[in-house]
Amino acid sequence: AGGFGAVYKARLGRAVCTVKMVPRGLLPDVEHAIVDKEVATMVNHPCLVRYHATFATTEAFVTVMEYIRGVDVIRLLHLSTRLSDMLVRLILAQLALALCHMHYKGFLHRDIKPSNMMITVGCRVKLIDFDTAKVCFGKYTNRAIRSFYTRTPGEFSDGEIAGTVSYMAPEMLQYKEYGRSVDWWSFGVTAYELAVGKRPFFVNDSMDFDEQKKRVCRAQYQWPQGFFLSKTFKKLVRGCLQKQLSQRFCAEKYTDFSKHPFFAELDMRWVETSPEILKFDPLASVNAATLTYEMRPGCDSPEATPTAAEKCMRLFPRPSFTDTESQVKIFTYSSTGFRDAIRMITNGEIPTEQVIHTVPELVDLNEESGKFFFSDEQVKGQA
């Protein structure tokens, strides 16, 4: 079960999919009900979960996604003594690629954290959960666009708070103007947590909202004793956790990421496209750490826990769903591959994974030289 609904493994012919169902009553606001559908129509990247289709029944909003055979990064982190430096580097590189793609396509994620990242065999990482995403100003050319970068620190003044408090940027918690920089702040919190094993501004679960907010807004953190962390890594985190928005990572140009010394050893195109960038099986690591065997013989998905089953029953007491007479366009999306698969099934054929697969787009890492410099007036009140 997910945060807002029930999640199932399903099959479309021989193609394995994930189906997420959210009760319609949980999303009465149309704006929030359609945001992940908007993302689905635009994003298509190896480091982002692929959406195959979205539609609505009488009882629920239904999303059909790619099935990810892996575990969320927070679980891997909790069951590991410490993640290796190379593993941290590869996870962060893929997260940054995912963010670049989302931002260029015109979306803030607003809930970047390890539990919203899945890691699969071969150390492939996918960012998931677009429920808190927000449409923003995009960039559809490799030229340095002034109007794109001026909106990085501040594009919205709506007073919205979205995400998880200990990963949120100070400007959002203080109801100030915010922009894509909130995702890069959360990226920095995530980077710190992957390397150290705890969040920089979080003490324990007993902290109330106001105390967490104070700690985040002070933006003071310490590096623990006994950890060797490279200067380039600390520089990366320091750049992300800047209260001064004009100085924050990727504020002036997104080549801050691709040319950062922490990622200098990596061929980003290879990281973006290789099916195996590190010999690593997260499921084996998790099972070994817990001394359990969650995978059923001959199956690549874990048994549902009693807690998850109970949650599904609470959300959907009735086991069946009623089709609507006609689909509302704003809630409906289907990829070319999904439509091909449905067409094959209608004709008595059996679609495979290859049928529903969509060739992903890649991030343009060679942005034309040039960057935007902020004036004091443009960031006044942001610090």
Secondary structure as GFF3:
##gff-version 3
##sequence-region A 1 383
A	DSSP	beta_strand	6	12	.	.	.	ID=ss1
A	DSSP	beta_strand	15	23	.	.	.	ID=ss2
A	DSSP	three_ten_helix	24	26	.	.	.	ID=ss3
A	DSSP	alpha_helix	30	42	.	.	.	ID=ss4
A	DSSP	beta_strand	51	56	.	.	.	ID=ss5
A	DSSP	beta_strand	60	66	.	.	.	ID=ss6
A	DSSP	beta_strand	70	72	.	.	.	ID=ss7
A	DSSP	alpha_helix	73	78	.	.	.	ID=ss8
A	DSSP	alpha_helix	85	105	.	.	.	ID=ss9
A	DSSP	beta_strand	107	108	.	.	.	ID=ss10
A	DSSP	three_ten_helix	114	116	.	.	.	ID=ss11
A	DSSP	beta_strand	117	120	.	.	.	ID=ss12
A	DSSP	beta_strand	124	127	.	.	.	ID=ss13
A	DSSP	beta_strand	134	135	.	.	.	ID=ss14
A	DSSP	alpha_helix	146	149	.	.	.	ID=ss15
A	DSSP	three_ten_helix	165	167	.	.	.	ID=ss16
A	DSSP	alpha_helix	170	173	.	.	.	ID=ss17
A	DSSP	alpha_helix	181	196	.	.	.	ID=ss18
A	DSSP	alpha_helix	209	218	.	.	.	ID=ss19
A	DSSP	alpha_helix	231	240	.	.	.	ID=ss20
A	DSSP	three_ten_helix	245	247	.	.	.	ID=ss21
A	DSSP	alpha_helix	255	258	.	.	.	ID=ss22
A	DSSP	three_ten_helix	261	263	.	.	.	ID=ss23
A	DSSP	alpha_helix	268	273	.	.	.	ID=ss24
A	DSSP	alpha_helix	282	290	.	.	.	ID=ss25
A	DSSP	alpha_helix	306	315	.	.	.	ID=ss26
A	DSSP	three_ten_helix	329	331	.	.	.	ID=ss27
A	DSSP	beta_strand	333	334	.	.	.	ID=ss28
A	DSSP	alpha_helix	336	346	.	.	.	ID=ss29
A	DSSP	alpha_helix	353	356	.	.	.	ID=ss30
A	DSSP	three_ten_helix	377	379	.	.	.	ID=ss31
###
